[in-house]
Amino acid sequence: MMPSNPSFAAGKSKKFVKKLLRQITEEHKKEKARQLKGQKRSRRKS
């Protein structure tokens, strides 16, 4: 992932930055959902 320093963000258009942030947050949501599902499965087994 790219370093989130002000100079890098300033070099890009605000639209691009917003789009990138949205993409990252969506990925985090998916990962959290997967982890929650995995935890539920492991709890049922034990």
Sequence and secondary structure as in RCSB ss.txt:
>XXXX:A:sequence
MMPSNPSFAAGKSKKFVKKLLRQITEEHKKEKARQLKGQKRSRRKS
>XXXX:A:secstr
     HHHHHHS HHHHHHHHHHHHHHHHHHHHHHHHHHHHHHHH 
